[in-house]
Amino acid sequence: MEVLGFILSKVSMNNFFNKKQTILITVTILFIAVYFLFSLFQSKKTPEVSTLRPVDISLGNAIITKNAVYEIDKTLPSFNFFTKKDKNAKLSMSLINATPVSPKKINNNTYLYSNVFPDVDVKYRSYDDNLQSNIIIKKFGAQTAFEYDLNNLFGDSSDYELKDTGGLFVVLMNKSTGEELVNLKIPQVYDANNRFIAYHYRLAGSKLILEPHRKNERDNSLSAYTYPIYISIDTEVRLYDEVLVKVGQNNLQGGNLKDGDISSIRPAGWLWGAQEKRDFVVVRVPKMTQEQRLLFSNRIDSKNDVVSNASQYAIDYTKFVSSSDLDIIRNYEKTNPVIDLSHLSIDDIFIKKDNLTSSTIPPNKRLTKNVRDNLSFFSKVAKGINKVIRPALAQTINTYTIGSGTCG
């Protein structure tokens, strides 16, 4: 503010502007500064708040929801989880070497198991088709990696297997049908200051290991963070997939994703990056097999080599949203709503492209420019300031986010 006052005093002294113009410039600069600060703090990553319907817990008894049945042990932090659709597939998880305790009821859908390890609590929250496990590391020096004893096969064990998707998801699937039944979602981990900490899963025989993603953080027991640290893991029925669909396009050349092109396909509940939620729109579709996901996310080269790595399939998202939602989707300053098409058939959603160099969205509806071109003047100024300021802030603020690494 002192710099701003100095500049304005010099401008007035040299009579470059009259009084009204000086006031107008001052207000404009202040508005840009406030807008920048607002966008800066809004972008800080915070834990997601559950919007699922709570379901009452009865320890040791079956908890029956719309698509799942699960039960939680009366003294140990362990549970069984399976779907109503395929009751022969059961996922059982129990923390190895945990101390038996008498859990405390927090509310109808929440129980706390205190000090199952030194300075480590476990909390269970029950929701419709979803069981949330929270590990609370209360003090520095307590263990930060945990091992689960897995008993995931029930009935004909040859029909089922656990699949590790790069440490981010663990999926229980039926090998004979290829259907994925139960997800262990990406661990969400934060310290007391809401700083995100990257964790991953690692399958080792009949054990599932949960540990910090970065080796240096595993070695120093997360000494750089503020305790307590909260680890949240969701076990849920796999009901749908999510498709990342391009909004707008960088230019008219063939080598770029076009408006409506499919960028990638991920499991339900994927933690899309903040940037992806603006450059793309997330579309929920019916649950698919791995072969279908590979098909619809396939990139190919044209026969005459005019384009390479072009998307072969697209979704005309404009058909499934209102005009007001379409305005939001194409407004880079807003986070896009999720388009839920999980109730439709695959054939009603995906479009095979005849022309790889063009969008499948009708010309009168397609966006042929980059969605970022719709930024207001003040947003562009604030974005420019961000490029200068953020690298310095990143030295002290953890800005790690999970995304799919898409581009286009």
C-alpha positions in Angstrom: 0.0 0.0 0.0 2.9 2.4 0.6 4.2 1.7 -2.9 0.7 2.4 -4.3 0.5 5.7 -2.4 4.0 6.7 -3.6 3.1 6.0 -7.3 -0.2 7.9 -7.1 1.4 10.9 -5.4 4.0 11.1 -8.2 1.3 10.8 -10.8 -0.7 13.7 -9.2 2.4 15.9 -8.8 3.2 15.6 -12.5 -0.4 16.4 -13.4 -0.7 13.4 -15.6 -4.2 12.8 -14.4 -6.9 14.9 -12.8 -8.4 14.1 -9.4 -11.3 12.0 -10.7 -8.9 9.9 -12.9 -6.6 9.4 -10.0 -9.5 8.1 -7.8 -10.6 5.8 -10.6 -7.2 4.4 -11.1 -6.8 3.9 -7.3 -10.2 2.0 -7.1 -9.2 -0.2 -10.1 -5.9 -1.2 -8.6 -7.4 -1.9 -5.2 -10.1 -4.1 -6.9 -7.4 -6.1 -8.7 -5.5 -6.6 -5.5 -8.6 -7.8 -3.6 -9.6 -10.1 -6.4 -6.1 -11.6 -6.5 -6.0 -12.2 -2.8 -9.5 -13.8 -2.9 -8.5 -16.1 -5.7 -5.2 -17.0 -3.9 -6.9 -18.1 -0.7 -9.8 -19.8 -2.5 -7.3 -22.0 -4.3 -6.0 -23.6 -1.1 -6.8 -27.2 -1.0 -9.1 -28.3 1.8 -10.6 -31.7 2.7 -13.7 -32.6 0.8 -16.9 -32.6 2.9 -19.0 -35.7 2.5 -22.5 -35.3 1.0 -23.5 -38.9 1.4 -26.5 -40.0 3.5 -25.4 -41.1 7.0 -26.4 -44.7 8.0 -26.7 -45.9 11.6 -23.9 -48.2 12.9 -24.7 -51.3 15.0 -21.3 -52.7 15.9 -20.9 -56.4 15.2 -24.1 -56.5 13.1 -24.8 -56.2 9.4 -25.2 -52.7 8.2 -27.5 -52.9 5.1 -27.5 -50.0 2.6 -28.9 -49.6 -0.9 -26.2 -51.5 -2.7 -23.9 -52.8 0.1 -23.7 -54.8 3.3 -20.9 -54.3 5.8 -20.1 -54.9 9.5 -17.6 -53.3 11.9 -15.9 -55.2 14.7 -16.9 -54.5 18.3 -13.3 -54.1 19.7 -10.8 -54.0 16.8 -10.6 -51.5 13.9 -11.6 -54.0 11.2 -14.5 -54.5 8.9 -16.1 -56.7 6.2 -17.6 -55.1 3.1 -19.4 -56.6 0.1 -22.0 -55.6 -2.5 -25.6 -56.9 -2.6 -25.0 -57.6 -6.3 -22.3 -60.2 -5.7 -22.3 -61.4 -2.1 -19.6 -64.0 -2.8 -17.0 -61.2 -3.1 -16.1 -59.8 0.3 -13.4 -57.3 1.3 -12.2 -57.7 4.8 -9.7 -55.3 6.3 -8.1 -55.4 9.7 -5.2 -53.2 11.0 -2.3 -55.5 11.9 -1.1 -55.3 15.6 -3.9 -52.9 16.6 -4.9 -53.0 20.3 -8.5 -54.1 21.1 -10.4 -51.3 22.8 -14.0 -50.3 23.7 -15.0 -47.9 21.0 -16.8 -44.7 21.9 -20.0 -43.8 20.1 -19.7 -40.2 18.7 -23.1 -40.2 17.0 -25.4 -42.7 15.3 -23.1 -43.2 12.3 -19.7 -42.6 14.0 -17.5 -44.7 16.4 -14.1 -43.8 17.7 -11.4 -46.4 18.6 -8.9 -44.6 20.8 -5.2 -45.4 21.0 -5.3 -48.6 19.0 -1.6 -47.7 18.5 0.3 -45.3 20.7 -1.1 -41.8 19.9 -3.2 -43.1 17.0 -7.0 -43.3 16.9 -9.3 -44.8 14.3 -12.8 -43.5 13.6 -15.4 -45.1 11.4 -18.2 -43.2 9.7 -21.0 -45.1 8.0 -22.9 -43.8 4.9 -25.1 -45.2 2.2 -22.9 -47.6 0.2 -19.8 -46.1 1.7 -17.7 -46.8 4.8 -15.2 -44.1 5.8 -12.2 -45.0 7.9 -10.3 -42.2 9.5 -6.8 -42.7 11.1 -5.8 -39.8 13.4 -2.1 -39.5 14.1 -2.1 -37.3 17.2 1.6 -36.6 17.8 4.9 -36.5 16.0 6.8 -39.8 16.6 3.7 -42.0 16.3 3.7 -44.4 13.4 2.7 -42.9 10.0 2.5 -46.2 7.9 -0.1 -48.9 8.5 -0.6 -52.5 7.4 -3.9 -54.1 6.8 -4.5 -57.9 6.9 -6.6 -58.6 3.8 -9.1 -61.4 3.5 -10.7 -60.3 0.3 -11.7 -63.7 -1.1 -15.0 -65.3 0.0 -16.6 -68.3 -1.6 -14.9 -69.4 -4.9 -11.6 -67.6 -4.4 -10.5 -68.1 -8.1 -13.2 -65.7 -9.3 -12.0 -62.6 -7.5 -8.8 -60.5 -7.1 -7.6 -57.2 -5.8 -6.1 -54.8 -8.3 -3.7 -52.0 -7.4 -4.1 -49.0 -9.7 -0.8 -47.5 -9.3 -1.2 -47.0 -5.5 -4.1 -44.6 -5.8 -7.0 -47.0 -5.9 -7.4 -50.6 -4.8 -10.2 -52.4 -6.6 -12.0 -55.7 -5.8 -13.0 -57.3 -9.1 -14.6 -60.4 -10.6 -12.0 -61.9 -12.8 -14.5 -63.9 -14.9 -16.7 -60.9 -15.8 -14.1 -58.1 -15.5 -16.6 -56.2 -13.3 -15.1 -54.0 -10.6 -17.2 -54.3 -7.5 -15.6 -52.4 -4.5 -13.2 -49.4 -4.4 -10.7 -48.3 -1.8 -10.5 -44.7 -2.9 -7.5 -42.5 -3.0 -6.4 -41.7 0.6 -7.0 -38.1 1.5 -4.5 -36.9 4.1 -4.2 -33.5 5.7 -2.3 -32.0 8.7 -3.8 -29.7 11.3 -3.2 -26.7 8.9 -5.1 -28.4 6.0 -1.8 -29.1 4.2 -2.3 -32.0 1.9 0.1 -35.0 2.3 0.5 -37.5 -0.5 -0.1 -41.1 0.6 -0.4 -44.3 -1.5 -1.4 -48.0 -1.2 1.0 -50.9 -1.7 -0.2 -54.5 -2.0 2.3 -57.0 -0.6 0.8 -60.5 -0.6 -2.1 -60.7 1.8 -1.2 -57.3 3.2 -2.2 -53.8 2.1 0.3 -51.1 3.2 -0.7 -47.5 3.5 2.3 -45.1 3.6 3.5 -41.6 2.7 4.1 -41.3 -1.0 7.5 -39.5 -0.8 10.4 -41.5 0.5 11.9 -38.6 2.4 8.6 -38.2 4.3 8.5 -41.9 5.1 12.0 -41.6 6.5 11.5 -38.6 8.7 8.0 -39.5 10.0 6.3 -36.4 8.5 8.3 -34.1 10.6 7.5 -31.1 8.3 3.8 -31.2 9.1 1.6 -29.9 12.0 -0.1 -32.6 14.1 -2.6 -34.1 14.4 -2.6 -35.6 10.9 -5.9 -37.0 9.5 -6.0 -39.9 7.0 -9.4 -40.6 5.4 -10.1 -43.8 3.3 -13.4 -44.5 1.7 -14.5 -48.0 0.9 -17.5 -48.0 -1.4 -19.5 -49.8 -4.0 -18.2 -49.2 -7.5 -21.3 -47.8 -9.2 -20.1 -45.6 -12.1 -17.0 -44.2 -13.9 -16.0 -40.6 -14.6 -15.0 -39.2 -17.9 -12.9 -36.1 -18.4 -14.3 -34.2 -21.4 -12.6 -31.2 -23.1 -14.3 -27.9 -22.9 -13.4 -25.6 -25.9 -10.1 -26.1 -27.7 -6.7 -24.4 -28.0 -7.0 -23.9 -31.7 -8.5 -25.3 -34.9 -5.5 -27.5 -35.7 -6.0 -31.2 -35.7 -3.5 -32.2 -33.1 -5.4 -30.7 -30.1 -8.4 -32.0 -28.2 -11.6 -30.6 -29.6 -14.7 -29.4 -27.7 -16.3 -32.6 -26.3 -13.3 -34.9 -26.9 -12.6 -37.5 -24.2 -9.3 -36.9 -22.4 -9.3 -39.7 -19.9 -11.6 -42.1 -17.9 -11.2 -42.8 -14.2 -13.0 -44.7 -11.4 -15.8 -43.1 -9.4 -14.6 -40.6 -6.9 -11.3 -39.7 -8.6 -9.6 -36.6 -7.2 -9.5 -34.4 -10.3 -7.0 -31.6 -10.2 -8.3 -28.0 -9.7 -7.1 -27.0 -13.2 -8.9 -30.0 -14.8 -12.2 -28.9 -13.2 -11.9 -25.7 -15.3 -10.4 -26.8 -18.6 -12.7 -29.9 -18.7 -16.0 -31.1 -17.5 -16.5 -34.4 -15.5 -19.2 -36.7 -16.8 -20.4 -39.7 -14.8 -21.2 -42.7 -17.0 -22.3 -46.3 -16.2 -19.6 -48.5 -14.8 -17.5 -50.1 -17.6 -15.0 -52.9 -18.0 -11.4 -52.1 -18.4 -11.6 -53.0 -22.1 -14.4 -50.4 -22.6 -12.5 -47.7 -20.7 -9.4 -48.3 -22.9 -11.6 -48.2 -26.1 -13.4 -44.9 -25.3 -10.2 -43.2 -24.1 -8.2 -44.4 -27.1 -6.0 -42.0 -29.1 -5.2 -42.7 -32.7 -3.3 -41.3 -35.7 -5.1 -40.4 -38.9 -4.3 -42.4 -42.0 -2.8 -39.4 -43.8 -0.8 -38.4 -40.8 -2.6 -35.0 -40.6 -3.1 -35.5 -36.9 -1.5 -37.7 -34.2 -2.7 -38.8 -30.8 -6.2 -37.7 -31.6 -9.2 -38.6 -29.5 -11.4 -41.2 -31.2 -14.5 -40.7 -29.1 -16.4 -37.7 -27.7 -19.4 -36.7 -25.6 -21.7 -33.9 -26.7 -22.0 -32.5 -23.2 -24.2 -29.6 -24.4 -27.1 -32.1 -24.9 -27.3 -32.9 -21.3 -27.1 -29.6 -19.5 -29.3 -26.5 -19.1 -28.2 -23.2 -20.7 -27.3 -21.9 -17.3 -25.1 -24.9 -16.5 -23.5 -24.6 -19.9 -22.6 -21.0 -19.1 -20.9 -22.1 -15.9 -19.1 -24.9 -17.7 -17.7 -22.4 -20.2 -16.8 -19.9 -17.6 -13.2 -20.5 -16.6 -13.6 -18.5 -13.4 -16.0 -21.1 -12.0 -15.7 -24.8 -11.0 -17.6 -26.9 -13.5 -20.6 -29.0 -12.2 -20.5 -32.7 -12.6 -22.8 -34.1 -15.4 -24.4 -37.3 -14.1 -25.3 -39.6 -17.0 -24.9 -42.8 -15.0 -28.6 -43.7 -15.6 -28.2 -43.8 -19.4 -26.7 -46.5 -21.6 -23.2 -46.3 -23.0 -24.6 -46.1 -26.5 -26.6 -42.9 -25.6 -23.5 -41.2 -24.3 -20.4 -41.9 -26.4 -19.9 -40.7 -30.0 -17.3 -42.3 -32.3 -15.7 -39.5 -34.3 -15.8 -39.6 -38.1 -13.5 -36.6 -38.4 -10.6 -36.6 -36.0 -9.8 -33.0 -36.7 -13.1 -31.5 -35.7 -15.5 -31.4 -32.8 -18.6 -33.7 -32.8 -20.6 -31.0 -31.1 -22.9 -29.1 -33.6 -21.3 -26.0 -35.0 -24.0 -23.7 -33.5 -23.2 -25.1 -30.0 -19.5 -25.9 -30.0 -16.8 -23.7 -28.4 -14.0 -23.2 -30.9 -11.7 -21.3 -28.7 -9.8 -21.9 -25.4 -12.2 -21.6 -22.5 -9.6 -19.4 -20.8 -10.2 -16.8 -23.5 -13.5 -16.0 -21.6 -11.6 -14.7 -18.6 -12.6 -11.1 -17.6 -9.9 -8.4 -17.7 -9.4 -8.4 -14.0 -9.1 -12.2 -13.9 -6.4 -12.1 -16.6 -4.5 -9.5 -14.6 -4.9 -11.6 -11.4 -3.8 -14.7 -13.3 -0.7 -12.9 -14.5 0.1 -11.8 -10.9 -0.4 -15.4 -9.8 2.4 -16.6 -12.2 4.8 -14.2 -10.4 3.7 -14.7 -6.8 2.8 -18.4 -6.6 6.3 -19.8 -7.2 7.5 -17.8 -4.1 4.5 -19.0 -2.0 5.1 -22.6 -3.1 8.3 -22.5 -1.1 6.3 -22.4 2.1 2.8 -23.7 1.2 2.2 -27.3 0.1 0.4 -26.9 -3.3 0.4 -30.6 -4.2 -2.8 -31.7 -5.8 -3.8 -35.0 -7.4 -4.8 -34.9 -11.1 -4.6 -37.1 -14.1 -1.9 -35.2 -15.8 -4.1 -34.5 -18.8 -3.3 -31.9 -21.4 -4.8 -30.6 -24.6 
